[in-house]
Amino acid sequence: MSLSLRLLSLVFSLFLCAFALASPAAAAQGPDPEWLREIGDWRSERFMRLRSPDGWLTLTGLYWLHEETSRFGGSPANELVLAGTPPLVGTFEVADGKVEFTAAPGVEVRSEERRVDRIALASDADGAPTVLTSGSLGFFVIRRGERLALRVRDREAATLREFRGLDYFPVHPAWRVRARLEPAPPGTTFPVPNVTGTVDATPTPGNLRFRVGETEYRLVALREGDDEELFVVFGDETNGEETYGGGRFLAAPAPGPDGTLWLDFNRAYNPPCAFTPYATCPVPPRENRLPFRVEAGEKRYAGGH
């Protein structure tokens, strides 16, 4: 870390101390119990989502599909090889951006509890993808830009069985800051890079401006689908040490009538890529790399890849 960044981190540490000492009465009273309860509930929900049968810990494969027929199964002769499965589970045919699956003879594959022999597959870009199941496996098609991929889950995945839980920085009210949304024109998008090496034009409602100490910072906010909640992909000086090297995520409520909202870094959380190599996570754009340590929220996962 450069001298200037070390000084900035020191300044922010002093800011935290000043915050704690500024009001003896508030310090004696402690943080708002309701706010602490909400943080606890959020952590519990986060844990349960990760542990769910369709959570990120169940991912066991990601295969990019091409305009051809690809065989899928345990045989090394297949184009798409997944160890521990029958030699041939089935084949995927891609033509004009559409995908069809044909089950191998004698292999039971189901869609919504109905056994299928051949079926056209919707991707996640079409809304809900067509999910196929075979034994403990679930697999479906995702679209990333112009590319199609097969995503595979296993409800008996080792990553799920061996999940070690999550570790967090201590909750501190100084990391809950008031932010103002600086609106972007309707329809504005922002280029967000991801781990696959591509860049996605993602809708943005604008920039979030907030202060840490005496300095103002800015984060580009994103919006996913029709959700009014804001989404931030950010990096800071803890990345690669106490926190995941690929940055963290943060959700924030839609701004109120005055254009402001609470940005609570105590709710910063790891992207799916912190738990599995089979996710396609966005990474912090240059504009969202904070030049100080955000010692709040979720720490690096001890069982990460």
C-alpha positions in Angstrom: 0.0 0.0 0.0 1.4 3.5 -0.9 2.2 6.0 1.8 -0.8 8.2 0.7 -3.2 5.3 1.1 -1.8 4.3 4.5 -2.3 7.9 5.6 -5.9 7.8 4.3 -6.5 4.6 6.2 -5.0 6.1 9.4 -7.3 9.2 9.0 -10.3 7.0 8.7 -9.3 5.0 11.8 -9.1 8.3 13.6 -12.5 9.2 12.2 -13.9 6.0 13.8 -12.4 6.8 17.1 -13.8 10.3 16.9 -17.2 8.9 16.1 -17.1 6.7 19.2 -15.9 9.5 21.5 -18.0 12.4 20.1 -21.1 11.6 22.2 -20.5 9.9 25.6 -24.2 9.5 26.1 -24.7 7.8 22.7 -21.6 5.6 23.4 -23.1 4.5 26.7 -26.4 3.8 25.1 -24.8 1.8 22.3 -26.1 1.2 18.7 -29.8 1.1 18.0 -31.0 -2.4 19.1 -33.5 -2.5 16.2 -30.7 -1.8 13.7 -28.6 -4.5 15.3 -31.5 -6.9 15.1 -31.9 -6.1 11.4 -28.2 -6.8 10.8 -28.6 -10.1 12.6 -31.6 -11.1 10.6 -29.8 -10.2 7.4 -26.9 -12.4 8.3 -29.1 -15.3 9.1 -31.0 -15.0 5.8 -27.7 -14.7 4.0 -26.5 -18.0 5.6 -29.7 -19.8 4.8 -29.6 -18.7 1.1 -26.1 -20.0 0.7 -27.1 -23.3 2.3 -30.2 -23.7 0.2 -30.4 -26.6 -2.4 -30.1 -24.0 -5.2 -27.6 -21.7 -3.5 -24.1 -20.8 -4.8 -22.5 -23.6 -2.8 -24.1 -26.2 -5.0 -22.4 -25.1 -8.3 -20.2 -27.9 -9.7 -19.8 -26.9 -13.4 -19.9 -24.2 -16.0 -19.6 -25.0 -19.7 -19.7 -22.6 -22.6 -21.9 -23.8 -25.4 -21.1 -23.4 -29.1 -23.1 -23.7 -32.3 -22.8 -27.4 -32.5 -23.8 -30.6 -30.7 -22.1 -31.2 -27.4 -22.2 -34.4 -25.4 -22.6 -34.1 -21.7 -21.7 -36.7 -19.0 -18.8 -38.5 -17.2 -17.0 -39.9 -20.3 -13.7 -38.1 -21.1 -14.8 -38.4 -24.8 -17.6 -35.9 -24.2 -17.3 -32.2 -25.1 -18.8 -31.4 -21.7 -17.3 -33.7 -19.0 -18.7 -33.9 -15.5 -17.1 -36.5 -13.2 -19.3 -38.8 -11.2 -22.2 -38.8 -13.7 -23.2 -41.5 -16.2 -20.9 -41.7 -19.3 -23.5 -39.9 -21.3 -26.4 -37.9 -19.7 -27.5 -36.3 -23.0 -26.6 -33.9 -25.8 -27.1 -30.2 -26.2 -27.7 -28.8 -29.7 -27.2 -25.0 -30.3 -28.6 -23.3 -33.4 -29.4 -19.6 -34.0 -29.1 -18.9 -30.3 -31.5 -21.6 -29.3 -30.7 -24.7 -27.2 -32.3 -28.2 -27.3 -31.5 -31.1 -25.0 -31.8 -34.8 -25.8 -31.5 -37.3 -23.0 -29.4 -40.4 -23.5 -31.2 -43.7 -23.7 -31.8 -45.2 -20.3 -31.0 -41.9 -18.4 -33.8 -40.3 -16.5 -33.9 -36.6 -16.9 -36.8 -34.5 -15.6 -38.2 -31.0 -16.0 -40.7 -29.9 -13.4 -41.1 -33.6 -12.3 -42.0 -34.6 -15.9 -39.6 -37.0 -17.6 -38.3 -35.6 -20.9 -36.6 -37.2 -23.9 -36.1 -34.0 -25.9 -36.9 -30.4 -24.9 -36.2 -26.8 -26.0 -34.5 -24.9 -23.2 -35.2 -21.3 -22.1 -32.2 -19.5 -20.6 -32.1 -17.2 -17.6 -32.2 -14.3 -20.1 -35.8 -15.4 -21.0 -36.9 -15.1 -17.4 -36.9 -18.3 -15.5 -34.6 -20.9 -17.2 -35.7 -24.4 -18.0 -34.2 -26.5 -15.1 -33.4 -30.2 -15.9 -32.7 -32.7 -13.1 -31.1 -36.1 -13.0 -30.4 -37.6 -9.7 -28.9 -35.0 -7.4 -27.9 -32.8 -10.4 -29.7 -29.8 -11.7 -28.6 -28.0 -14.9 -29.8 -25.1 -17.0 -28.7 -22.6 -19.6 -27.5 -19.1 -18.8 -26.8 -16.2 -21.3 -23.9 -13.8 -20.7 -23.9 -11.2 -23.5 -23.9 -13.1 -26.7 -22.6 -16.3 -25.1 -24.6 -19.3 -23.8 -23.4 -21.6 -21.1 -24.6 -24.7 -19.2 -24.6 -24.2 -15.4 -24.7 -27.3 -13.2 -25.7 -27.7 -9.6 -25.4 -30.7 -7.3 -27.4 -30.7 -4.1 -24.8 -33.1 -2.7 -21.8 -30.9 -3.7 -18.8 -31.1 -1.4 -18.7 -27.3 -1.2 -22.2 -27.4 0.4 -21.3 -30.3 2.8 -18.1 -28.6 3.9 -19.4 -25.1 4.3 -17.7 -23.4 7.2 -20.0 -20.5 7.8 -19.3 -16.8 7.4 -17.0 -14.4 9.3 -17.7 -10.7 9.7 -16.0 -7.5 10.9 -17.6 -6.1 14.1 -20.7 -4.1 13.4 -20.0 -0.4 13.8 -22.5 2.5 13.2 -19.8 4.7 11.6 -20.0 2.4 8.5 -23.7 3.3 8.0 -23.5 6.5 6.0 -26.0 8.8 4.4 -25.7 8.9 0.7 -27.3 11.0 -2.0 -28.3 9.6 -5.4 -27.1 11.8 -8.3 -29.6 10.7 -10.9 -28.5 9.6 -14.4 -30.9 10.1 -17.4 -33.4 7.3 -17.9 -32.0 4.4 -19.9 -28.4 5.1 -18.9 -26.1 2.1 -18.8 -22.6 1.6 -17.3 -19.9 -0.8 -18.5 -19.3 -3.4 -15.8 -16.5 -5.9 -16.2 -16.9 -9.5 -15.1 -14.6 -12.5 -14.3 -15.2 -14.0 -17.8 -13.3 -11.1 -19.3 -16.3 -9.5 -20.9 -18.1 -6.2 -20.1 -21.8 -5.9 -19.6 -23.8 -2.7 -20.2 -25.7 -2.5 -17.0 -28.6 -0.1 -16.2 -27.5 2.6 -13.7 -29.8 5.0 -11.8 -26.8 7.2 -11.2 -24.0 7.8 -8.7 -24.1 7.6 -4.9 -22.3 10.4 -3.2 -21.3 10.1 0.5 -18.7 11.4 3.0 -16.2 9.5 5.0 -14.6 11.9 7.5 -14.1 15.2 5.6 -13.8 13.6 2.1 -16.6 12.9 -0.4 -16.6 9.7 -2.4 -18.7 8.4 -5.2 -19.9 4.9 -6.2 -21.7 4.0 -9.4 -25.0 2.3 -8.5 -26.5 -0.4 -10.6 -30.0 -1.7 -11.0 -31.0 -5.3 -11.8 -34.2 -5.9 -13.7 -37.3 -4.1 -12.3 -36.0 -4.2 -8.8 -36.1 -0.7 -7.2 -33.2 -1.7 -4.8 -29.8 -0.4 -5.8 -26.8 -2.7 -6.2 -23.1 -1.7 -5.8 -20.0 -3.6 -6.8 -17.1 -2.0 -4.9 -13.5 -2.6 -4.0 -11.4 -1.3 -1.1 -8.0 -1.7 0.5 -8.9 -4.8 2.4 -9.4 -6.8 -0.8 -7.0 -9.7 -1.1 -6.3 -9.6 2.6 -9.2 -9.7 5.1 -11.7 -9.7 2.3 -12.2 -11.4 -1.1 -9.8 -10.2 -3.7 -12.5 -9.6 -6.3 -14.4 -7.0 -4.3 -17.7 -7.2 -2.5 -21.4 -6.4 -3.2 -23.7 -4.0 -1.4 -27.4 -3.5 -1.7 -29.2 -0.3 -0.8 -32.8 0.8 -0.7 -34.3 3.1 -3.2 -33.7 6.8 -2.3 -36.5 8.6 -0.5 -38.3 11.7 -1.7 -35.2 13.9 -0.8 -32.9 11.7 -2.9 -31.0 10.3 0.0 -30.6 6.8 1.5 -28.6 4.8 4.0 -25.5 3.1 2.6 -24.7 0.4 5.2 -21.3 -1.2 4.6 -22.0 -3.5 7.6 -24.1 -5.4 5.0 -21.3 -5.7 2.4 -21.1 -9.3 1.2 -19.0 -11.6 -0.9 -19.8 -12.3 -4.5 -20.6 -15.9 -5.5 -17.1 -16.2 -7.0 -15.7 -16.1 -3.4 -17.3 -19.6 -3.0 -17.1 -21.2 -6.4 -15.1 -21.0 -9.6 -18.3 -21.6 -11.6 -20.0 -18.2 -11.2 -19.8 -15.3 -13.6 -19.5 -12.4 -11.2 -19.1 -8.7 -12.0 -15.9 -7.1 -10.6 -15.5 -3.5 -9.3 -15.1 -1.0 -12.1 -12.3 1.5 -11.6 -14.8 4.1 -10.5 -15.9 1.9 -7.6 -12.5 1.2 -6.0 -12.4 3.0 -2.7 -8.9 4.2 -1.6 -9.3 3.2 2.0 -10.0 0.1 4.2 -13.7 -0.8 4.6 -13.5 -2.8 7.8 -17.2 -3.7 7.8 -19.3 -6.5 6.5 -18.4 -10.0 5.3 -14.8 -11.1 5.5 -13.0 -13.5 3.1 -14.5 -17.0 3.1 -12.1 -19.4 4.8 -13.1 -22.3 2.5 -12.9 -20.2 -0.7 -11.2 -21.5 -3.9 
